[in-house]
């Protein structure tokens, strides 16, 4: 017997909303054409600055790791100081890389909100949808 590739009891993953950071490709994020780059992505300059920040942080972390290990070690410590410098560089670069990634995602989400018109535009779209629906299918009005 062949097993069903999609058993009915397993939940299926929902597709990502257009413009969300979980979109499957850059062109899903409010791009006009399928092959076009999304206008909400961070600029190449911002991405380059993030990459440069990771490199500078890695170098600084390497120098700090080397110096701390060199101060604690007496005698022949070439391997130890090299390991200390490497570990310091990796820790600093990973830490700054996380911050850069979060900053670039925040820039993308902010530009997505601006491209859609923000919260006020969303309220206007909701009001327009409510005006188009017949009164018998509308939900009860909210009382404040």
KOLFI-650129 format. One record per residue: x, y, z of N, C-alpha, C in turn. Coordinates in pm, whole numbers, padded with zeros to 5 digits, always signed. Layout:
# KOLFI-650129
XYZXYZXYZ ...
# end
This chain:
# KOLFI-650129
+00082-00119+00000+00000+00000+00000+00087+00125+00000 +00048+00220-00079+00119+00347-00081+00058+00440+00023 +00145+00506+00096+00098+00601+00197+00060+00731+00128 -00043+00795+00180-00087+00924+00127+00019+01029+00161 +00072+01104+00062+00178+01202+00093+00128+01316+00181 +00001+01345+00181-00054+01452+00264-00167+01396+00349 -00136+01336+00464-00243+01284+00548-00336+01397+00590 -00468+01371+00595-00563+01478+00625-00556+01530+00768 -00502+01451+00862-00499+01496+01000-00381+01587+01033 -00283+01600+00942-00169+01687+00967-00201+01828+00918 -00175+01929+01002-00200+02067+00958-00100+02108+00851 -00147+02186+00757-00060+02235+00651-00013+02375+00686 +00108+02405+00645+00163+02537+00673+00092+02642+00588 +00057+02753+00651-00007+02861+00577+00099+02939+00501 +00067+02986+00382+00165+03068+00310+00184+03200+00382 +00303+03255+00370+00334+03381+00434+00256+03494+00368 +00217+03590+00447+00146+03706+00395+00241+03791+00312 +00193+03849+00201+00280+03935+00122+00329+04051+00207 +00459+04078+00198+00517+04188+00272+00567+04150+00409 +00541+04026+00455+00589+03987+00586+00734+03943+00575 +00802+03937+00688+00941+03896+00685+00954+03747+00658 +00844+03674+00665+00845+03532+00637+00812+03503+00491 +00806+03605+00407+00775+03585+00266+00881+03494+00204 +00841+03411+00110+00931+03310+00056+01041+03368-00032 +01019+03481-00091+01123+03542-00172+01111+03693-00164 +01217+03766-00198+01210+03911-00190+01100+03970-00278 +01064+03901-00387+00962+03957-00476+00822+03943-00419 +00803+03862-00311+00672+03850-00249+00636+03973-00167 +00733+04052-00132+00712+04163-00040+00669+04289-00114 +00546+04294-00157+00485+04411-00222+00562+04455-00346 +00607+04362-00425+00672+04397-00550+00566+04404-00659 +00586+04490-00756+00489+04505-00863+00487+04386-00957 +00601+04340-01002+00611+04228-01093+00682+04113-01023 +00662+03992-01074+00720+03874-01010+00873+03879-01009 +00936+03932-01111+01081+03937-01117+01142+04061-01058 +01061+04150-01008+01108+04279-00958+01153+04266-00812 +01254+04344-00774+01299+04346-00635+01202+04428-00553 +01172+04381-00434+01075+04449-00348+01128+04587-00308 +01045+04690-00317+01092+04824-00282+01106+04844-00132 +01058+04748-00053+01064+04764+00091+01190+04706+00153 +01273+04638+00074+01395+04581+00129+01492+04692+00165 +01578+04669+00266+01679+04770+00300+01771+04795+00180 +01822+04915+00173+01906+04953+00060+02037+04874+00063 +02102+04863-00053+02232+04795-00056+02335+04863+00034 +02324+04996+00050+02416+05067+00139+02396+05021+00284 +02271+05005+00326+02244+04960+00463+02297+04818+00484 +02281+04733+00384+02331+04596+00396+02484+04595+00399 +02548+04681+00320+02694+04688+00321+02744+04740+00455 +02677+04840+00510+02718+04894+00641+02704+04786+00748 +02598+04707+00741+02581+04596+00835+02693+04494+00822 +02729+04461+00699+02838+04366+00677+02970+04421+00729 +02996+04550+00703+03119+04612+00752+03121+04614+00905 +03007+04638+00967+03000+04639+01114+03034+04501+01170 +02989+04395+01102+03021+04259+01148+03172+04235+01139 +03233+04280+01029+03378+04261+01014+03457+04339+01118 +03418+04465+01142+03488+04547+01240+03471+04488+01380 +03351+04442+01413+03329+04382+01544+03410+04254+01560 +03420+04175+01455+03501+04054+01461+03648+04086+01485 +03698+04188+01417+03838+04227+01437+03860+04279+01579 +03768+04363+01627+03781+04416+01763+03773+04304+01866 +03679+04211+01847+03668+04099+01939+03792+04011+01937 +03852+03996+01819+03976+03919+01809+04090+03986+01885 +04102+04117+01872+04206+04189+01945+04184+04180+02096 +04061+04193+02138+04030+04186+02281+04058+04046+02334 +04013+03943+02261+04039+03805+02304+04187+03774+02312 +04262+03823+02214+04407+03803+02215+04469+03872+02335 +04431+03997+02362+04490+04074+02472+04457+04012+02607 +04332+03970+02626+04293+03911+02754+04370+03780+02777 +04382+03698+02675+04454+03572+02689+04603+03597+02710 +04659+03695+02641+04800+03727+02655+04832+03778+02796 +04742+03855+02856+04764+03905+02991+04758+03794+03095 +04680+03691+03072+04663+03585+03171+04767+03474+03158 +04837+03471+03050+04928+03360+03023+05074+03404+03045 +05155+03314+03101+05298+03342+03117+05376+03238+03038 +05488+03278+02983+05570+03186+02906+05527+03180+02760 +05544+03061+02700+05510+03040+02560+05361+03011+02547 +05286+03106+02494+05140+03093+02487+05086+03126+02349 +05157+03092+02246+05115+03127+02110+04981+03065+02074 +04966+02937+02104+04842+02867+02071+04727+02923+02154 +04753+02944+02284+04647+02995+02372+04600+03134+02329 +04693+03223+02296+04652+03358+02255+04581+03354+02121 +04623+03265+02033+04554+03250+01904+04411+03200+01923 +04393+03103+02012+04258+03053+02039+04174+03161+02105 +04233+03235+02197+04160+03345+02263+04117+03451+02164 +04206+03484+02072+04170+03582+01969+04060+03531+01877 +04068+03404+01840+03966+03346+01752+03829+03342+01820 +03828+03297+01945+03701+03289+02018+03642+03428+02037 +03725+03527+02071+03676+03664+02085+03619+03717+01955 +03685+03688+01843+03636+03735+01713+03502+03672+01678 +03489+03542+01703+03364+03473+01670+03250+03525+01755 +03273+03540+01885+03166+03588+01974+03121+03728+01935 +03216+03816+01909+03180+03954+01873+03109+03959+01738 +03158+03884+01640+03096+03887+01507+02955+03828+01510 +02934+03720+01584+02801+03660+01593+02705+03756+01663 +02750+03818+01771+02664+03913+01843+02623+04031+01757 +02717+04090+01688+02684+04204+01602+02603+04157+01481 +02629+04037+01432+02551+03983+01321+02404+03969+01357 +02376+03926+01480+02237+03915+01524+02172+04053+01528 +02243+04151+01581+02187+04286+01589+02165+04344+01450 +02258+04322+01358+02243+04370+01220+02123+04305+01154 +02106+04175+01173+01992+04105+01112+01861+04160+01165 +01852+04182+01296+01730+04238+01354+01704+04379+01302 +01809+04457+01288+01792+04595+01238+01744+04595+01092 +01800+04508+01009+01757+04502+00869+01614+04452+00856 +01574+04356+00940+01435+04309+00939+01341+04420+00983 +01382+04497+01084+01298+04607+01131+01284+04713+01022 +01391+04740+00948+01383+04836+00838+01286+04787+00731 +01292+04658+00701+01202+04601+00600+01056+04611+00644 +01029+04574+00770+00892+04580+00819+00840+04724+00825 +00925+04817+00863+00884+04957+00869+00849+05008+00729 +00932+04975+00632+00903+05019+00495+00779+04951+00440 +00753+04827+00481+00631+04758+00439+00508+04830+00492 +00512+04870+00618+00400+04943+00678+00381+05077+00607 +00490+05145+00578+00479+05273+00507+00424+05253+00366 +00465+05145+00298+00417+05121+00162+00268+05091+00161 +00220+05030+00265+00077+05001+00274-00002+05120+00326 +00062+05220+00379-00007+05339+00425-00025+05347+00575 +00025+05253+00651+00018+05259+00795-00116+05215+00851 -00135+05239+00980-00255+05194+01051-00379+05269+01005 -00366+05397+00975-00482+05476+00932-00535+05425+00798 -00446+05391+00707-00489+05336+00578-00558+05201+00598 -00510+05121+00693-00575+04993+00721-00716+05014+00775 -00735+05113+00861-00870+05143+00913-00961+05189+00800 -00910+05269+00709-00991+05315+00596-01031+05198+00506 -00938+05103+00483-00971+04986+00403-01078+04902+00472 -01070+04889+00605-01170+04813+00679-01307+04880+00668 -01312+05012+00681-01439+05085+00669-01497+05068+00529 -01412+05071+00426-01460+05054+00290-01516+04914+00270 -01453+04813+00328-01505+04676+00317-01640+04666+00387 -01653+04730+00502-01780+04725+00575-01892+04793+00495 -01861+04901+00425-01963+04971+00345-02008+04886+00227 -01920+04802+00174-01955+04719+00060-02038+04598+00098 -02029+04550+00223-02103+04430+00261-02247+04466+00293 -02341+04379+00257-02482+04407+00288-02505+04409+00439 -02602+04490+00485-02624+04504+00629-02655+04372+00700 -02723+04280+00633-02759+04155+00701-02640+04065+00728 -02529+04082+00653-02411+03999+00675-02308+04069+00762 -02327+04194+00793-02233+04268+00877-02242+04222+01021 -02132+04228+01090-02131+04198+01233-02193+04312+01312 -02216+04287+01437-02273+04390+01522-02171+04501+01541 -02216+04627+01547-02122+04736+01566-02064+04734+01706 -01940+04778+01715-01874+04785+01845-01917+04912+01915 -01942+04902+02043-01979+05019+02124-01861+05052+02212 -01821+05175+02209-01706+05214+02290-01746+05267+02423 
# end
